[in-house]
Amino acid sequence: MRLMTLQQTISALFLFFGTHLTYAQVQCDIDVVIIEGDSIEMCANAIVPLNATNGYVDYTWTGSTPGSTQQYFPTGSGQHIVFAEDAIGCISSDTIEVIVHPAPVDNIISSAGDTLCGGGTSTLSLSGSYSLYSWTGGVTTPSLQVTQSGTYTVSAVDGNDCVSTFSYDIGIVQGDVQVISQNSCLNTQALQATGGSQYSWSTGETSNVIVVSPESTTTYDVTITEGSCVITQSITVNPILSNTANFTIQDTFYVEAGENQLILGPSGFSTYVWSPGNQLQDSTTSSITFNGTESQTITLTATHPDGCVFEATFTVIVVSLTVPDGFSPNGDLINDTFVIPELDGLVGDLVVWNRWGDVVFEAKDYQNDWNGTCLGNFCFPNGGALTDGTYFYHLDVGGVEKEGFITLLR
């Protein structure tokens, strides 16, 4: 004959006697006990398991949901019974009354709705009343003041110590305006406003992107509208011009023979062409070094990423001066003036002083015409002939300087 299991036995008894079953049995050595006691309260969203004492070979629970393990999770209120069979077949039982409280059900209410206007405040609260609150950021008051967008949560505890957590997403219409592109060749800048569905600029335009060309520092205002939010933002813009507008290269460079000359072009351009480049160390960079031996006219063509072109032409003059160490202004028409042959076609400034440091001659754009007369504040009479002797000079030709002594011998 097939023996029934404990579960089958209990089911058959309940089927025959119904809920009025009283189970008579031989007294077991140790009766099963529900560890949680005679009664327990719990929350629907935090079900607490019921646990029978161990040491039994089989368990059967009756109640809201049948079970057959030592640990049992009730799903509703009411009486729950556990039957346990020990190793010798003795069956004992225990009963517990379970009360399951519903979890709090509520919604967060925002005084400003789900969208804040920039700089505004909203009060978040629950419609019900609770014994404890825990908001985002640790606030424990019934309501929370917010000024920023984000997701806010609150855990609320009701009178049955049941806890539920609620969340609320709130946005913000902050509004912003910024420069998104520039063209320095055209002095244009694109301004973009964001954060709204409607825009009104101080220029009269109504799109979210406008293009401006300020001739001086200018402030532009834009009114940004989104729903009931109306925000005004401002941006101050300076004119932008590529280096084509404010960069120049001097017309003439004077270089002493055998020396190098650094010449700077405008920065920020994408390509550079210095032509001719035969006396340059590099003819495709923003700056070049002239290391030639002959005077030359050079043209720079530079192209900006925005499309404009800078062009300049200049001349590099190689200066090689041969300064005589003396002259004889005696009227014989031979070596009567102090002549520097290379000054023909050049501009040179000459200063001459005696051994005591007194300036005896000075000329801007010297014309090779000094005949040994004393011309200066020191001279008396002015224009009188200087005595024979040694004099000192300083010659400046476009920044190329030369110093030495002259012997005047009539």
Secondary structure, DSSP 8 states (H G I E B T S, - for coil): -----HHHHHHHHHHHHGGG--------SS---BTT-SEEEEETTB---EEB-S--SEEEEESSS-B-SSEE---SSEEEEEEEE-TTS-EEEEEEEEEEE------EEETTTTEEETT--EEEEESS--SEEEETTS--SSEEEE-S-EEEEEEEE-TT--EEEEEEEEEEE--EEEEEEEETTTTEEEEEEES-SEEEETTS--SSEEEE--SS-EEEEEEEEETTEEEEEEEEE-----HHHH----SEEEEETT--EEEE--SS-SEEEEES-TTBS-SSSSEEEE--SS-EEEEEEEE-TTS-EEEEEEEEEEE-----SEE--SSSSSS-SB--GGGTTS--EEEEE-TTS-EEEEESS--S-B-SB--STT-SSTT-B--SEEEEEEEEETTEEEEEEEEE--
